[in-house]
């Protein structure tokens, strides 16, 4: 086996089997977007969206994947990863996008910068997770083939969850593929102000020409037009003209179309002609992935315990999450010291609302026991069967990692063991985490459960 057709066939068969072994949400989120690329000797390469996907599959599903591939191929296959090929997505900030300007009917041209876009808001820099995957996939589909599907695309969600990032990523991607295409990206407030200005200066014909002659129209925060009758009237006709001409429309809002009030029913209806995709607050693992992505551009190392702390405590939106990280890094740089958990706690004390219920050793033992289908008394007991030793050592490790208990205290809590036994058990798990994907997966899953991420 050494060609792409075999790779596709093997991986699709594997996905079919995996689909029957995991819940639908897990399959849709983590397996459906992947694709077999090539098989060389005993190695299968699959394509995944980004490094977060790769890490998640390695940490949480590697054993399942390995067993499934062996069942299909009849041999143990090594798994390699490559990321989706999105050629041209990291476009230079001076890439040209045609943008009609309302100075007469002549076409003027502006750069990406002049459109008010962030060079960082690309698909490559967008961290995909269960809370935003549908919106991400829809935005990417629109960027790849404008007006072929999802027209209009309506993305909604609370402030700071990534709507504007996706909107601007669409612009960057389309501009990189076709620099002659006419794109307008604007907020609905700007649209309203320009309409008012056009009415005052009797230049409404130029205003209409500007917006009805584009190939792609993206309007951010479209909920702003609620209650503005003249703006809704003009936007209704602009929408109709573009949709009839098979031009792409992308809209974002902080609420769904039906929740925008007062908004004319005819607009609510048209917003639902395409796809409506919501973005929810990210879960713990996505928050951690976002922080790690952000750290790629920071000048200082941040240890995992600080990343987990910020990811655990800042849950509301991505903007606050990234702001918290920036604050910690900035303080460390100014104070000329390393980033530590103590520093993060001090710097973020006004942002962080500590949990009323602290993580306890007993709660950790209960979660671990339930996960491995053993009793808490078994973990605390003296039996040394293989079935008990691993849960016991992981429980010791997690109590040490997630609580303030000393080694002797952990020994007492775990059945009266001395501190050297606890230390040995913790060090053993630390070594296994580095070498054994299965153990690393156990520890990561349990940490998430205990932290409530």
C-alpha positions in Angstrom: 0.0 0.0 0.0 1.5 3.3 -1.0 -1.0 5.6 -2.7 -3.5 8.2 -1.8 -6.5 6.1 -3.0 -5.6 3.4 -0.5 -5.1 6.0 2.2 -8.6 7.4 1.6 -10.2 4.0 1.5 -8.5 2.8 4.7 -9.2 5.9 6.7 -12.8 6.1 5.5 -13.4 2.5 6.6 -11.7 3.3 9.9 -14.0 6.3 10.4 -17.1 4.2 9.7 -16.0 1.8 12.4 -15.1 4.6 14.8 -18.5 6.2 14.2 -20.1 3.1 15.7 -17.9 3.3 18.8 -18.1 6.9 19.9 -21.0 9.3 20.5 -22.3 11.3 17.5 -20.9 14.7 18.8 -17.4 13.2 19.2 -17.4 11.8 15.7 -18.8 15.0 14.1 -16.3 17.2 15.9 -13.1 15.1 15.9 -13.3 12.5 13.1 -15.5 13.7 10.3 -13.2 16.7 9.3 -10.2 14.4 8.9 -9.1 12.8 5.7 -6.7 10.0 4.7 -3.8 11.3 2.6 -1.1 8.7 2.0 0.2 5.3 3.0 3.9 4.6 2.9 5.1 1.2 4.1 3.6 0.9 7.7 2.6 4.5 8.1 -0.7 6.2 7.4 -0.9 10.0 7.1 -4.2 11.8 7.8 -5.1 15.4 7.3 -6.5 17.4 10.2 -7.5 21.1 10.5 -4.8 22.2 12.9 -2.4 21.2 15.7 -5.2 21.3 18.3 -7.0 18.5 16.4 -3.8 16.5 16.2 -3.1 16.9 19.9 -6.7 16.0 20.9 -6.7 12.9 18.8 -3.4 11.8 20.2 -4.4 12.5 23.8 -8.0 11.2 23.7 -8.5 8.7 20.9 -5.2 7.2 19.9 -5.8 3.8 21.4 -9.2 3.6 19.5 -7.6 4.7 16.3 -4.7 2.2 16.5 -7.0 -0.7 17.3 -9.4 0.2 14.5 -6.6 0.6 11.9 -5.2 -2.8 12.9 -8.6 -4.4 12.5 -8.9 -2.9 8.9 -5.4 -3.1 7.6 -4.4 -6.4 9.4 -1.3 -4.7 10.7 -0.2 -2.1 13.1 0.0 1.3 11.3 1.9 4.3 12.5 -0.1 7.4 12.3 1.3 10.7 10.9 -0.5 14.0 10.7 -0.5 16.9 8.3 -2.6 20.1 8.5 -5.2 21.2 5.9 -3.5 22.8 2.9 -4.9 26.3 2.7 -2.5 27.8 0.1 -2.4 31.6 0.2 -4.2 32.0 3.5 -1.4 33.9 5.1 -1.7 36.8 2.7 0.4 39.9 3.0 -1.3 42.9 4.7 -1.0 44.9 1.5 -2.9 42.5 -0.6 -5.4 44.2 -2.8 -9.1 44.0 -2.4 -11.3 45.9 -4.8 -13.7 48.1 -2.9 -15.9 50.6 -4.6 -15.8 54.0 -3.0 -18.7 56.5 -3.2 -16.7 59.3 -4.9 -18.6 59.2 -8.2 -19.1 55.9 -9.9 -15.4 55.2 -10.6 -13.9 52.2 -8.9 -11.2 52.9 -6.3 -9.0 50.2 -4.7 -8.0 49.8 -1.1 -5.6 47.5 0.7 -6.6 45.0 3.3 -5.3 47.4 6.0 -7.6 50.2 4.7 -10.6 47.8 5.0 -9.9 47.9 8.7 -8.9 44.2 8.9 -6.5 42.6 11.3 -3.7 40.6 9.6 -4.1 38.1 12.5 -7.7 37.3 11.8 -7.2 34.4 9.3 -8.5 30.8 9.3 -5.0 29.6 10.3 -5.2 31.6 13.5 -8.7 30.5 14.4 -8.8 27.8 17.0 -11.5 25.3 16.2 -13.5 23.5 18.9 -16.9 22.0 19.5 -18.4 25.4 20.3 -17.5 27.0 17.0 -16.9 24.2 14.5 -20.1 24.7 12.4 -19.5 28.4 12.1 -15.9 27.8 11.1 -16.7 25.1 8.5 -19.4 27.3 7.0 -17.2 30.4 6.8 -14.4 28.4 5.2 -16.9 26.9 2.7 -18.1 30.4 1.8 -14.5 31.6 1.5 -13.6 28.7 -0.8 -16.7 29.1 -3.1 -18.6 32.4 -2.6 -22.3 32.2 -3.3 -22.3 28.5 -4.0 -23.8 27.5 -0.7 -24.7 29.1 2.6 -26.0 32.4 1.1 -26.5 34.3 3.2 -24.3 33.0 6.0 -25.5 34.3 9.3 -23.1 33.9 12.3 -24.3 34.9 15.7 -23.0 34.6 19.3 -22.2 36.8 22.3 -19.5 39.4 22.3 -15.9 38.2 22.1 -16.4 34.7 20.8 -14.8 35.0 17.3 -17.5 36.3 15.0 -15.4 39.2 13.7 -12.4 36.9 13.4 -14.3 34.6 11.1 -15.8 37.4 9.1 -12.3 38.9 8.4 -10.9 35.5 7.7 -13.4 35.1 4.9 -12.2 38.4 3.4 -8.5 37.5 3.7 -9.1 34.1 2.1 -11.2 35.4 -0.8 -8.8 38.2 -1.5 -5.8 35.8 -1.5 -7.5 33.6 -4.1 -8.8 36.4 -6.4 -7.6 39.9 -6.1 -10.0 41.2 -8.7 -13.1 40.3 -6.7 -15.1 43.2 -5.2 -15.5 42.9 -1.5 -17.0 45.2 1.1 -16.6 44.5 4.8 -18.3 47.0 7.0 -20.3 47.2 10.3 -24.0 47.9 10.2 -23.4 51.1 12.1 -21.1 52.3 9.4 -23.7 51.2 6.8 -26.3 53.3 8.6 -24.1 56.4 9.0 -23.2 56.2 5.3 -26.8 56.0 4.3 -27.7 59.0 6.5 -24.8 60.9 4.9 -26.0 59.9 1.4 -29.5 61.1 2.1 -28.3 64.4 3.5 -26.0 65.1 0.5 -28.4 63.6 -2.1 -26.0 60.9 -3.2 -28.2 57.9 -2.5 -27.6 56.6 -6.1 -23.9 56.5 -5.5 -24.5 54.7 -2.2 -26.7 52.1 -3.8 -24.2 51.6 -6.6 -21.4 51.0 -4.1 -23.2 48.2 -2.2 -25.1 46.6 -5.1 -22.1 46.2 -7.4 -20.0 44.1 -5.1 -19.3 40.4 -5.3 -19.1 39.8 -1.6 -20.8 41.9 1.1 -19.9 41.3 4.8 -21.8 43.2 7.5 -20.7 42.9 11.1 -23.1 43.5 14.0 -26.2 43.5 11.8 -28.4 43.7 14.9 -27.5 47.5 15.0 -30.2 48.1 12.2 -33.0 47.0 14.6 -35.5 49.8 14.9 -33.9 51.9 12.0 -36.7 51.9 9.4 -34.8 53.7 6.6 -31.7 51.5 7.1 -33.8 48.3 7.0 -35.6 49.5 3.9 -32.3 50.2 2.0 -30.7 47.0 3.3 -33.7 44.9 2.2 -33.3 46.1 -1.4 -29.5 45.8 -1.3 -29.9 42.2 0.0 -32.4 41.4 -2.8 -30.3 42.8 -5.5 -27.2 40.9 -4.4 -28.9 37.6 -3.8 -30.7 37.8 -7.1 -27.3 38.4 -8.8 -25.9 35.4 -7.0 -23.5 37.5 -4.9 -22.3 36.3 -1.4 -23.7 37.9 1.7 -22.2 37.2 5.2 -23.7 38.7 8.3 -22.9 38.6 12.0 -24.9 39.4 15.1 -25.0 39.0 18.8 -28.3 37.2 18.6 -30.2 35.0 16.2 -32.4 36.7 13.5 -35.6 36.0 15.4 -34.2 37.6 18.5 -33.3 40.9 16.8 -36.1 43.3 17.7 -37.6 45.3 16.2 -36.6 43.9 12.8 -38.9 43.6 9.8 -40.2 40.1 9.3 -39.1 40.2 5.6 -35.5 40.6 6.7 -35.8 37.9 9.4 -37.1 35.6 6.6 -34.3 36.4 4.2 -31.6 36.0 6.9 -32.8 32.4 7.2 -32.5 31.7 3.4 -29.0 30.3 3.9 -27.3 29.0 7.0 -27.6 30.3 10.5 -24.6 29.2 12.6 -24.1 30.1 16.3 -20.9 30.3 18.3 -21.0 29.3 22.0 -18.4 30.1 24.7 -15.4 27.7 24.3 -15.0 24.8 26.6 -11.9 24.3 28.7 -9.8 22.4 26.2 -10.6 25.0 23.5 -9.7 27.8 25.9 -6.4 26.2 26.5 -5.8 25.8 22.8 -6.6 29.4 22.2 -4.1 30.5 24.9 -1.4 28.3 23.4 -2.1 29.7 20.0 -1.8 33.2 21.4 1.5 32.3 23.1 3.1 31.6 19.7 3.4 35.3 19.3 4.5 36.2 22.8 8.2 36.7 23.8 8.1 34.7 27.0 7.5 31.1 28.1 4.3 30.4 30.0 4.2 27.1 31.9 1.2 24.7 31.6 -0.1 25.3 35.1 -0.5 29.0 34.3 -2.2 28.2 31.0 -4.6 25.8 32.8 -5.3 28.3 35.5 -6.3 31.1 33.1 -8.3 28.6 31.0 -10.1 27.4 34.0 -10.9 30.8 35.5 -11.7 33.0 32.5 -14.7 31.4 30.8 -16.9 34.2 29.5 -15.3 35.0 26.1 -12.1 34.8 24.1 -11.4 38.5 24.3 -11.2 38.4 28.1 -9.2 35.1 27.9 -6.6 36.7 25.7 -6.6 39.9 27.7 -5.8 37.9 30.9 -2.9 36.2 29.2 -1.6 39.6 27.9 -1.8 41.0 31.4 0.2 38.2 33.0 2.9 38.3 30.2 3.1 42.1 30.4 3.6 42.0 34.2 6.3 39.3 33.9 8.2 41.3 31.2 7.9 44.6 33.2 9.0 42.9 36.4 11.8 41.0 34.6 10.7 37.7 36.1 9.4 34.3 34.9 5.7 33.7 34.5 4.6 31.6 37.5 1.2 30.5 38.9 1.7 32.8 41.9 2.2 35.8 39.6 -0.8 34.9 37.6 -3.0 34.7 40.7 -1.8 38.1 41.9 -2.2 39.8 38.5 -5.6 38.3 37.7 -7.1 38.5 41.2 -9.6 41.3 40.1 -10.6 39.2 37.0 -10.9 35.9 38.7 -13.8 34.8 40.8 -12.5 31.8 42.8 -14.8 28.8 42.9 -16.8 28.5 46.1 -16.1 24.8 46.2 -12.4 24.0 46.1 -11.1 20.8 44.5 -10.7 18.3 47.3 -8.7 15.1 47.6 -11.9 13.2 48.2 -13.6 14.5 45.1 -10.5 13.6 43.0 -10.5 10.0 44.4 -14.2 9.7 43.6 -13.8 10.9 40.0 -10.8 8.6 39.4 -12.5 5.6 41.0 -15.6 6.1 38.8 -13.5 6.6 35.7 -11.6 3.3 36.2 -14.7 1.5 37.5 -13.1 0.7 40.9 -14.1 1.7 44.4 -12.5 4.5 46.4 -11.7 1.9 49.1 -9.7 0.0 46.5 -7.6 3.0 45.8 -7.0 3.6 49.5 -6.5 -0.1 50.2 -3.4 -2.3 50.1 -4.3 -4.6 47.1 -1.6 -4.4 44.4 -3.4 -5.8 41.4 -2.7 -4.3 38.0 -6.4 -3.1 37.9 -5.8 -1.0 41.1 -2.2 0.2 40.8 -2.7 2.5 37.9 -5.8 4.3 39.2 -4.1 4.6 42.6 -1.0 6.2 41.2 -3.0 8.6 38.9 -5.1 9.6 41.9 -2.0 10.4 44.0 -0.6 12.4 41.1 -3.8 14.4 40.6 -4.2 15.1 44.3 -0.6 16.4 44.3 -1.1 18.4 41.1 -4.6 19.9 41.8 -4.5 20.6 45.6 -2.2 22.2 48.1 -1.8 19.0 50.2 1.8 18.0 51.1 3.2 14.5 50.4 2.6 13.2 53.9 -1.0 14.6 53.8 -1.6 12.9 50.5 -0.2 9.7 52.0 -2.8 9.9 54.9 -5.6 10.6 52.5 -4.6 7.7 50.3 -4.8 5.0 52.9 -1.9 5.9 55.3 1.0 5.5 52.9 4.3 7.2 53.6 5.5 10.2 51.6 8.2 8.3 49.7 5.5 5.9 48.3 3.5 8.9 47.2 6.5 10.6 45.6 7.4 7.4 43.8 3.9 7.0 42.5 3.7 10.6 41.3 7.1 10.4 39.6 6.1 7.1 37.9 3.0 8.8 36.4 5.0 11.8 35.3 7.4 9.5 33.4 4.5 7.6 31.9 2.8 10.8 30.7 5.8 11.7 28.6 6.2 8.2 27.1 2.7 6.7 27.0 -0.1 8.3 25.0 -2.7 6.1 26.8 -1.7 7.3 30.2 -1.4 10.9 29.0 -5.0 10.6 27.7 -6.2 9.2 31.0 -4.7 12.1 33.0 -5.9 14.8 30.6 -9.5 13.5 30.6 -9.6 13.2 34.4 -8.0 16.7 34.9 -10.8 18.2 32.7 -13.5 16.3 34.6 -12.2 17.4 38.0 -11.8 21.0 36.9 -15.2 21.0 35.4 -14.0 22.2 32.0 
